[in-house]
Amino acid sequence: MTDPVRRQLLLGAGALALGGRLARAADVKIEQPRVSAGTLPLADFRPKSMLHAKETAVPRARFPVIDFHTHVTSGNGRKLGTPPENILPWMDRKNLRALVNLTGGTGAGLAETVKRYDLSRPGRFVTFTEPSWDRVAEPGYAKWQGDEIARAVQQGARGLKILKTLGLYLREQGQSGPLVKVDDPRFDPMWEACAAAKVPVAMHVSDPEAFFLPVDASNERLEELGGHPTWSFHGKDFPSNREIMEARNRVLARHPRTTFVTLHVGNGAENLAFVGECLDRYKNMHVDIAARIGELGRQPRASGVLFDKYQDRILFGTDSSPPAAGDLATERAVERSYEIYFRFLETRDEYFSYSTGPVPSQGRWMIYGLGLADSVLQKVYADNAARLLRMPL
Ligand SMILES: [Zn+2]
């Protein structure tokens, strides 16, 4: 064997040239990897991107923002939440003009919430009411619920929130019977009452497609579902994602005078072509982007088309809850989460995390900023929500 050839082979086998002298592979200590890819638990895999990608800090939204999707209170006023004076400072830091509290409850709980937030800080908080699901089996429910919406609006509610209870949790016969369908006619007077009162319906039905699939090695939300087992709607008597979407669409078609904001990009963020078809078909349909920048941001070109075409019907939302008074660590996390939304919408930064934790919360991918034009940004940040909520522009 000639020297050059021998040298090539040795290099190929891992030999190193040290100070002009050729050392054989066996002489060189190669550091063993501390983990082996074959046995590393998935949860411990924390790869650091080697991309030298641009990182734009966006500590404050470029224009005032109405967050259409928050939970300031919950449990029908029983969890009254953080006092407004502890929320307003970080709202002001982030340029948040108003928070829409979707889970304002009903009756006395609603009245208390409206008094504590909407009335004490006009223009900064907007409270929605909710249906009384526990009465759905009672005779006369349909009319009563419609009338109750009108009463709630008189009490100060500015919209109606539907949780995914409808279609996935609410059952007949004291929760032992079949699931109640999204387009059950008992709710028709409720949808019509919202149209009559000129308040929008914030509607969360269905969930991400992966939640309807087996929780196995092929599920891209495996870790998320592992952390939240009750979010899986695979098997049992659960309908498919598609069946729920079709029931929702029948509601949109049957109540054209009612304004619907289908939350979480209509829970179709994985299929923006379908979302676009629905928006084309139902002129009373809008979407918010809450908790879906992970989906939108991993398909920035399709999302850019959606934001351009439907710029008058997309609303900013986050699904966040104000941290407790004095919980500065959570407050900082909430602020960081807003900064990610702003970065996604305002910049063209590439390949960054959509969540604040060490592992992306919904699935292991990164997102790309949309760099929306100012005119679109203003609509998405506030103008579209202000129009639906009849707030000043
Ligand atoms: Zn929510």
Boltz pocket constraint, residues with backbone or C-beta under 6 A from the ligand:
constraints:
  - pocket:
      binder: B
      contacts: [[A, 69], [A, 70], [A, 71], [A, 319]]
      max_distance: 6.0
